[in-house]
């Protein structure tokens, strides 16, 4: 298991397949926002006074994150992403 430090979050990318109603899979080469599931959350950011500001995410949440800001990690055959909590744009409910 990966335990993120500070303001980092570990994500597992959801596979999104775009296809037409007739079943044709569409390829999109444009860089776009990605969706992922939160696997683990760090302790948070340390402010100027030394206080920890916790991350407002919970494990299992589905989120939208900035695609270009992730670090890819492969562990035990699984692929994970590590991103700064500030690069998570939204929670999907």
Buried (B, 14 or more C-beta within 10 A) or exposed (E): EEEBEEBBBBBEBEEEEEEEEEEEEEEEEEEEEBBBBBBBBBBBBEEEEEEEEEBEBEEEBBBBBBBEEBEEEEEEEEEBBBBBBEBBEEEEE
